[in-house]
Amino acid sequence: MKKIRVGVVGATGYTGEEIVKILAKHPQAELTYVSGKEDRDVKIQDIFPYLKNSLDLECRAFSFEEAAEKCDLVFLSLPHTVSQEFAPRFLKAKIKVIDVSADYRLKDEAIYEKFYKVKHKDLVSLRQAVYGLPEANRDKIKSATLIANPGCYPTGSILGILAGAKKGVLDLDSIIIDAKSGVTGAGRKAEKALNFSEVNESFKAYKLFEHQHVPEINQELERATRKEVSVVFVPHLLPINRGILSTIYVKLKKKTNTAELIALYKKFYQNEPFVKVYEGGALPEIKHVAHTNFCDIGLRVNESKNLAVIVTAIDNLGKGAAGQAVQNMNIMSGFDERAGL
Ligand SMILES: NC(=O)c1ccc[n+]([C@@H]2O[C@H](COP(=O)([O-])OP(=O)(O)OC[C@H]3O[C@@H](n4cnc5c(N)ncnc54)[C@H](OP(=O)(O)O)[C@@H]3O)[C@@H](O)[C@H]2O)c1
């Protein structure tokens, strides 16, 4: 089968690096273009030496002409606001785009402006973008030309809630998400608060009630259930490199027990290649999913309080970004969804 030609714009960042790593071994995609922001005469395998012997590609500052000539599909692993400058040019040239940033996730541009502090400049593409959570939107992803790849926290949160919400067993007014992320979630760029000595041996909550992923989680749960959703979301910074553990507290709409809720989740996700629901009330850990594209889910019900506690674990750079982006490419291209993953 002919391979598709793929580029990664922003290949020197954490998510870009991870996409490059997956594509270097992908059976049906050929990595033909990589770029960073800095103009440097360097090969990608010299930046990431573990790629020596599997890739031989120049990594320079972005050139649209070069990328457009060499690619059928591009991943944009760029900061938000930068992606929306790049995506429309590729779309106009009939090149498919998977954007890992937040630029095309929020359908309401006023909410985008409120949380990202800039006006959206590409409303035409925003209207056509498909939110790339395969477990919720697989059919739309198949024919999409622009994918808004989900955020890392939203992926772990939505997958933990989606099954119970769609099946009507969760009280959507009572969702509390307590989520903890490793430091790579903030990207490779230097920032004082993310220094090793600031993060190591500590643990903190941040951006209470104002994190930019709150409207994304609400939007997608509302779309799935057609009901109003307003979650309480408290993110925390874990002193580890990668992984997100989300503990979700939610009231049940009717009496149920742990075994019944697990059975419901298992049935809902039975055909999903990257969601694992644990048996017998076992709970997932970050180390179970690190460096994978899996979302692992554990559940227990406190019957006296009529409360479910749902724990999900993902790798923020895997299912939370690069792995999911490649999963979306596979779906858009008609490949086995698990190819390269
Ligand atoms: N990190 C995560 O866990 C995660 C998860 C889900 C989604 N995301 C989203 O994915 C996107 C990328 O995140 P990241 O963590 O990979 O960030 P990052 O590590 O900071 O990497 C950003 C990349 O974009 C390039 N870049 C920055 N400004 C540019 C510009 N004006 N023109 C061209 N290239 C530019 C950088 O190049 P240089 O290296 O040359 O500066 C680098 O390759 C962000 O929007 C983020 O919100 C991140």
The ligand as a Tripos MOL2 file, in Angstrom:
@<TRIPOS>MOLECULE
LIG
   48    52     1     0     0
SMALL
NO_CHARGES

@<TRIPOS>ATOM
      1 N1          2.4780   18.9950   26.3340 N.am      1 LIG1
      2 C1          1.3380   18.3190   26.4060 C.2       1 LIG1
      3 O1          1.1830   17.3700   27.2040 O.2       1 LIG1
      4 C2          0.2110   18.6900   25.4830 C.ar      1 LIG1
      5 C3         -0.9170   17.8430   25.4450 C.ar      1 LIG1
      6 C4         -1.9810   18.1760   24.5970 C.ar      1 LIG1
      7 C5         -1.8980   19.3160   23.8140 C.ar      1 LIG1
      8 N2         -0.7990   20.1340   23.8910 N.ar      1 LIG1
      9 C6         -0.7690   21.3150   23.0300 C.3       1 LIG1
     10 O2          0.1070   21.0260   21.9500 O.3       1 LIG1
     11 C7          0.7700   22.2040   21.5020 C.3       1 LIG1
     12 C8          2.2790   21.9700   21.5530 C.3       1 LIG1
     13 O3          2.6290   21.6770   22.9010 O.3       1 LIG1
     14 P1          4.0580   21.2210   23.3290 P.3       1 LIG1
     15 O4          3.9450   20.7680   24.7260 O.co2     1 LIG1
     16 O5          4.6190   20.2880   22.3170 O.co2     1 LIG1
     17 O6          4.8320   22.6350   23.2580 O.3       1 LIG1
     18 P2          6.3920   22.9210   23.1900 P.3       1 LIG1
     19 O7          7.1320   21.7650   23.7950 O.co2     1 LIG1
     20 O8          6.6060   24.2610   23.7870 O.co2     1 LIG1
     21 O9          6.7120   22.9610   21.6140 O.3       1 LIG1
     22 C9          6.2410   23.9780   20.7640 C.3       1 LIG1
     23 C10         6.7800   23.7750   19.3580 C.3       1 LIG1
     24 O10         6.3030   24.8240   18.5120 O.3       1 LIG1
     25 C11         7.4180   25.4910   17.8900 C.3       1 LIG1
     26 N3          7.0430   26.9100   17.7570 N.ar      1 LIG1
     27 C12         6.7380   27.7720   18.7620 C.ar      1 LIG1
     28 N4          6.3670   28.9740   18.2560 N.ar      1 LIG1
     29 C13         6.4440   28.8460   16.9000 C.ar      1 LIG1
     30 C14         6.2230   29.7360   15.8140 C.ar      1 LIG1
     31 N5          5.8210   30.9980   16.0170 N.pl3     1 LIG1
     32 N6          6.4140   29.2800   14.5530 N.ar      1 LIG1
     33 C15         6.8180   28.0080   14.3290 C.ar      1 LIG1
     34 N7          7.0610   27.1100   15.3030 N.ar      1 LIG1
     35 C16         6.8710   27.5330   16.5810 C.ar      1 LIG1
     36 C17         8.5850   25.2550   18.8290 C.3       1 LIG1
     37 O11         9.8070   25.3920   18.1000 O.3       1 LIG1
     38 P3         11.2390   25.6700   18.8550 P.3       1 LIG1
     39 O12        11.5670   24.3980   19.6160 O.co2     1 LIG1
     40 O13        12.1800   25.9140   17.7360 O.co2     1 LIG1
     41 O14        10.9900   26.8450   19.7770 O.co2     1 LIG1
     42 C18         8.3130   23.8180   19.2480 C.3       1 LIG1
     43 O15         8.7160   22.9380   18.2210 O.3       1 LIG1
     44 C19         0.3250   23.3250   22.4690 C.3       1 LIG1
     45 O16        -0.6670   24.0870   21.8520 O.3       1 LIG1
     46 C20        -0.2190   22.5710   23.6810 C.3       1 LIG1
     47 O17        -1.2140   23.2880   24.3670 O.3       1 LIG1
     48 C21         0.2440   19.8330   24.7020 C.ar      1 LIG1
@<TRIPOS>BOND
     1     1     2 1
     2     2     3 2
     3     2     4 1
     4     4     5 ar
     5     4    48 ar
     6     5     6 ar
     7     6     7 ar
     8     7     8 ar
     9     8     9 1
    10     8    48 ar
    11     9    10 1
    12     9    46 1
    13    10    11 1
    14    11    12 1
    15    11    44 1
    16    12    13 1
    17    13    14 1
    18    14    15 2
    19    14    16 1
    20    14    17 1
    21    17    18 1
    22    18    19 2
    23    18    20 1
    24    18    21 1
    25    21    22 1
    26    22    23 1
    27    23    24 1
    28    23    42 1
    29    24    25 1
    30    25    26 1
    31    25    36 1
    32    26    27 ar
    33    26    35 ar
    34    27    28 ar
    35    28    29 ar
    36    29    30 ar
    37    29    35 ar
    38    30    31 1
    39    30    32 ar
    40    32    33 ar
    41    33    34 ar
    42    34    35 ar
    43    36    37 1
    44    36    42 1
    45    37    38 1
    46    38    39 2
    47    38    40 1
    48    38    41 1
    49    42    43 1
    50    44    45 1
    51    44    46 1
    52    46    47 1
@<TRIPOS>SUBSTRUCTURE
     1 LIG1         1 GROUP 0 **** ****
